[in-house]
Amino acid sequence: MPGSIWDAGHRRTTIGLLTLVTLVAFEAMAVGTAMPSAVDELDGVAWYAWPFSAFLVTSVVGMVVGGEVGDRRSPRPGVLAGVLVFAAGLLIAGVSQHMAVLVVGRAVQGLGAGVVIVLLYVIAGQAYSSELRPRLFGAFAAGWVLPALIGPLAAGLVTTHVGWRGVFLGLLPLVGAGLALLLSAGSDAAPPWAVAGRRSNAPWALLAGAGIAALQYAAQRLDLAGVGLVVVGAVALAAGLRRLLPPGTVRARPGIPAVVACRGLAAGAFFGMDALLPFVLTEQHGWSASTAGLPLTAGAVGWVVAAQLQGRRAEVPRQRVLRAGFVLLALGLLTTATVAVPAFGGWPAYLSWFVAGVGMGLGMPSVGVLLLHLSPEAERGANSAALQISDVTASALCIGLSGVLVAGAADSGGALWPAVLAAVAVLSVPALLGARVAGRTVPPGQEASAAATTLAAT
């Protein structure tokens, strides 16, 4: 029997990992709810986008640093440092008296969060056997998605009754509890493959993060300056990613490059529409803000349910589960095009986005399992960082692109449905492409070893 992620040998580590994942995810969900109150109190309307951009840029740097730490020494001290940096960012943001200070706090949070998220993957590879990883990544999915269900509501209640500072400061004790549980299990010995002295890729990560931020800002402008920002941002992003992603990622070369590409394809397709759907339901069908978010809840439920189910079917080869996830994601996206039809009133979005969520629940854990299975132990940190960077980059680009398509139609006063159909068509491309690329995630000649790994779980 392979054991359980909740047995005596894994329980503390599992709870610590899930606590930190959930808290980082909750903070990411909650800040959008608290930010309007913070901007109003600090008189920082002109700074509104900067707390989000600062977090994004420094999180990419943190991911690279976390990957390098995980490949050079024990990940647990790195997690300690990352959590302390994240907590320091929470404290700075929570006590800030000026928007500039709040931006600094968010930047510090992003740096710490990037380090932590990557090192949690490294710990997963070291502390859990290949038989247990599907279930662990299923639990990770719940840790990421559940905050989407309760995060905005909880943050709204805290902001209303305590103040926006409580959203940041209230997480500090919980962060400490999760860190204590995680560090109390396992040793701090450096792995035998640790290699020191490699040149850091952090400057390239900063360049890539700045490129993403420039492209996001350019998407909010429809003028000549915006065009210039697109060019500068694209050049910076391409130069940074060339050093941060495995060679062959753009071409989805078999093995790790295809796995990293699949993460970006899935994240871009899903989150591009996930960010757009409430706006379309509000503008096209007149739904209230609270009602327009309910289909996203359906997607989150589908994600959690499927993530738990995939952890119980470890005998199925992972690349097949991943392909099934992409097919369902594409199906969910394509049927979400019904929100463009006025006669339907937007109601099919509940079912279509549930299906898309099921696709993500099958696909995202499978990507994590494949990454750890294929990565040499000495490269798990760097590859985990590449996985997260692919996710962040593709999500940001697809959200920006879909937003430009629909916002342009809304601003012109014309019909919204052609822009919605165009956005759905664009976002369906990476999902359909991912269904094809999924077969490349296990290189030729390694199919037998992959099958042996999955069968061992039974």
GIMO-V108019 format. One record per residue. N is the residue number from 0. SS is DSSP state (helix for helix, strand for strand, loop for the rest). Layout:
n ss
N SS
N SS
This chain:
n ss
0 loop
1 loop
2 loop
3 loop
4 loop
5 loop
6 loop
7 loop
8 loop
9 loop
10 helix
11 helix
12 helix
13 helix
14 helix
15 helix
16 helix
17 helix
18 helix
19 helix
20 helix
21 helix
22 helix
23 helix
24 helix
25 helix
26 helix
27 helix
28 helix
29 helix
30 helix
31 helix
32 helix
33 helix
34 helix
35 helix
36 helix
37 helix
38 helix
39 helix
40 helix
41 helix
42 loop
43 loop
44 helix
45 helix
46 helix
47 loop
48 loop
49 helix
50 helix
51 helix
52 helix
53 helix
54 helix
55 helix
56 helix
57 helix
58 helix
59 helix
60 helix
61 helix
62 helix
63 helix
64 helix
65 helix
66 helix
67 helix
68 helix
69 helix
70 helix
71 helix
72 loop
73 loop
74 helix
75 helix
76 helix
77 helix
78 helix
79 helix
80 helix
81 helix
82 helix
83 helix
84 helix
85 helix
86 helix
87 helix
88 helix
89 helix
90 helix
91 helix
92 helix
93 helix
94 helix
95 loop
96 loop
97 loop
98 helix
99 helix
100 helix
101 helix
102 helix
103 helix
104 helix
105 helix
106 helix
107 helix
108 helix
109 helix
110 helix
111 helix
112 helix
113 helix
114 helix
115 helix
116 helix
117 helix
118 helix
119 helix
120 helix
121 helix
122 helix
123 helix
124 helix
125 helix
126 helix
127 loop
128 loop
129 helix
130 helix
131 helix
132 helix
133 helix
134 helix
135 helix
136 helix
137 helix
138 helix
139 helix
140 helix
141 helix
142 helix
143 helix
144 helix
145 helix
146 helix
147 helix
148 helix
149 helix
150 helix
151 helix
152 helix
153 helix
154 helix
155 helix
156 helix
157 helix
158 helix
159 helix
160 helix
161 loop
162 loop
163 loop
164 helix
165 helix
166 helix
167 helix
168 helix
169 loop
170 loop
171 helix
172 helix
173 helix
174 helix
175 helix
176 helix
177 helix
178 helix
179 helix
180 helix
181 helix
182 helix
183 loop
184 loop
185 loop
186 loop
187 loop
188 loop
189 loop
190 loop
191 loop
192 loop
193 loop
194 loop
195 loop
196 loop
197 loop
198 loop
199 loop
200 loop
201 helix
202 helix
203 helix
204 helix
205 helix
206 helix
207 helix
208 helix
209 helix
210 helix
211 helix
212 helix
213 helix
214 helix
215 helix
216 helix
217 helix
218 helix
219 loop
220 loop
221 loop
222 loop
223 helix
224 helix
225 helix
226 helix
227 helix
228 helix
229 helix
230 helix
231 helix
232 helix
233 helix
234 helix
235 helix
236 helix
237 helix
238 helix
239 helix
240 helix
241 helix
242 helix
243 helix
244 loop
245 loop
246 loop
247 loop
248 loop
249 loop
250 loop
251 loop
252 loop
253 loop
254 loop
255 helix
256 helix
257 helix
258 helix
259 helix
260 helix
261 helix
262 helix
263 helix
264 helix
265 helix
266 helix
267 helix
268 helix
269 helix
270 helix
271 helix
272 helix
273 helix
274 helix
275 helix
276 helix
277 helix
278 helix
279 helix
280 helix
281 helix
282 helix
283 helix
284 helix
285 loop
286 loop
287 loop
288 helix
289 helix
290 helix
291 helix
292 loop
293 helix
294 helix
295 helix
296 helix
297 helix
298 helix
299 helix
300 helix
301 helix
302 helix
303 helix
304 helix
305 helix
306 helix
307 helix
308 helix
309 helix
310 loop
311 loop
312 loop
313 loop
314 loop
315 loop
316 loop
317 helix
318 helix
319 helix
320 helix
321 helix
322 helix
323 helix
324 helix
325 helix
326 helix
327 helix
328 helix
329 helix
330 helix
331 helix
332 helix
333 helix
334 helix
335 helix
336 helix
337 helix
338 helix
339 helix
340 loop
341 helix
342 helix
343 helix
344 loop
345 loop
346 loop
347 loop
348 helix
349 helix
350 helix
351 helix
352 helix
353 helix
354 helix
355 helix
356 helix
357 helix
358 helix
359 helix
360 helix
361 helix
362 helix
363 helix
364 helix
365 helix
366 helix
367 helix
368 helix
369 helix
370 helix
371 helix
372 helix
373 helix
374 loop
375 loop
376 helix
377 helix
378 helix
379 helix
380 helix
381 helix
382 helix
383 helix
384 helix
385 helix
386 helix
387 helix
388 helix
389 helix
390 helix
391 helix
392 helix
393 helix
394 helix
395 helix
396 helix
397 helix
398 helix
399 helix
400 helix
401 helix
402 helix
403 helix
404 helix
405 helix
406 helix
407 helix
408 helix
409 helix
410 helix
411 helix
412 loop
413 loop
414 loop
415 loop
416 helix
417 helix
418 helix
419 helix
420 helix
421 helix
422 helix
423 helix
424 helix
425 helix
426 helix
427 helix
428 helix
429 helix
430 helix
431 helix
432 helix
433 helix
434 helix
435 helix
436 helix
437 helix
438 helix
439 helix
440 loop
441 loop
442 loop
443 loop
444 loop
445 loop
446 helix
447 helix
448 helix
449 helix
450 helix
451 helix
452 helix
453 helix
454 helix
455 helix
456 loop
457 loop
